[in-house]
Amino acid sequence: MLRSGKEHLETLRDGRRVFVGSEQIDDVTRHPAFRGAAETVAAIYDMKADPALRDVMSYEEDGGRHSIYFLRAKTREDLQRRMEGHRRIAELTYGMFGRSPDHVASFVTGMAMKPDALVPPCGRPDNLVAYYRHIRDNDIYTVYAVVPPQAARNPEFYQRQNIPVPTLRVVREEDDGVVIAGMKMLATGALYANDIWIGNVLPLAPDQKKEAITCAIPCNAPGLTLWARKPMALDAKSEFDSPLAWRYDESDSMLLCDDVKVPWERVFVHDDALLSRDIYIKSPSHCFGNHQSNVRYWSKMRLLLGLCSKVANATGADQVPAVRETLGKMAALESTIAGLVHGQINAFESWPAPYVCFNRRIMYAGLEWCTQNYTMFIDELRTLCGGGVFQMPADISVMENDELAALREILRRRLVHHPQPLVPRDRLERIQQAGRRPDGDLRRAGEQEEARQGGGGVM
């Protein structure tokens, strides 16, 4: 099935516990800090269900029609279809929604292509395949929390202090499932999702068996609290003043589990620290999920390159030879990630039979390229803007106040070097300001450690 945006928003009104500081958020689809991003997720679902995009955004299998990112590729053309679906979603969000519905779905799909990577008795391949079919058939939006809290990565500190390690772990087993408690990072997009995949993409020590749990829980599970960071849209007064935060802040949440029950059928790995990470690397899971990251990053680069060009044109700097050279260099960089994305398809791997996989070496090269080049791209954009961001009024109110018409005319005549309306230029500057937080995008492109360790497995 393919959900509509309205249907998806309705699934989010399920009693989940969400906190921003001391405020409990009753409905993320209506709260002013979150509704813009919720509407963006709904727009993704509506695009997928659009009859005009039926062959691009969906496919048929087992008697049903499913989102294209659940396609288990068997040919190069299947990989191309997956990439095009990712690209459409990324273009809709300007590359700003790193954990859109196609991200974790791609991890699960890749794993379902080689379920024997979940080696029994600690691995439960049948559960994994059943879960894949569940989220495929019901168009479920799944996000993940797969990293322990930073301070908890050295358990010896807590042992010396004789206090519990805060990392999420299995605290007991029962006849109908396991009970988990503790904290896990960083469930990006969880406020707008249905399920959370809990696992480990960073290596665990062999004795960390109880932390090796890999499972899926609903976002409204009893005992689960989502501790959201301060939303960027919380203080936004208008979409004009905060053009990216208004719609594209997918939010991040810390998972706090207080004796959350997980039924056995939603447990995929239990009591095997090494296997809990191997399942991503020894199946196409990690490659499929991070191919989506590459495609999404490519869309972000297209946004930034367009901003650089528009800013240079608005200031007249595009007539300066050195600036034109810089723009050419940046266009070449954007083309590089485009080439890496297409290379992953054209140099595909016939693995695991009967399926095919994106080229893993090129995919990891793409992740490394992203982490190495993003801040440089942002720095070039800042240089092109210079002090222009400080020349504009503090917010859009000056443009809407008829009593300030004379002031607006002064601004227009003195600040615009080309015949460009003042309001579009002001909007351009505000979009540029919104790109001044590279930390999250570096993380979303893929941790350097994760990319290098994963790439080392396919050399």
Secondary structure, DSSP 8 states (H G I E B T S, - for coil): ----HHHHHHHT-S--EEEETTEEES-TTTSTTTHHHHHHHHHHHHHHH-GGGHHHHEEEETTEEEEGGG----SHHHHHHHHHHHHHHHHHTTT--TT-THHHHHHHHHHHT-GGGS-TTTB-HHHHHHHHHHHHHTT--EEEE-B--GGGG-HHHHHHHT----B-EEEEEETTEEEEEEEEB--TTGGG-SEEEE--SS---TT-GGGG-EEEEETT-TTEEEEE---TTTT---TTTSTTHHHH----EEEEEEEEEEEGGGEEE-S-TTHHHHHHHSSTHHHHHHHHHHHHHHHHHHHHHHHHHHHHHHHTGGGSHHHHHHHHHHHHHHHHHHHHHHHHHHT-B--STT--B--HHHHHHHHHHHHHHHHHHHHHHHHHHTTGGGTS-SSTHHHH-GGGHHHHHHHHHHH-SSS--HHHHHHHHHHHHHT--HHHHHHHH--HHHHHHHHHTT-
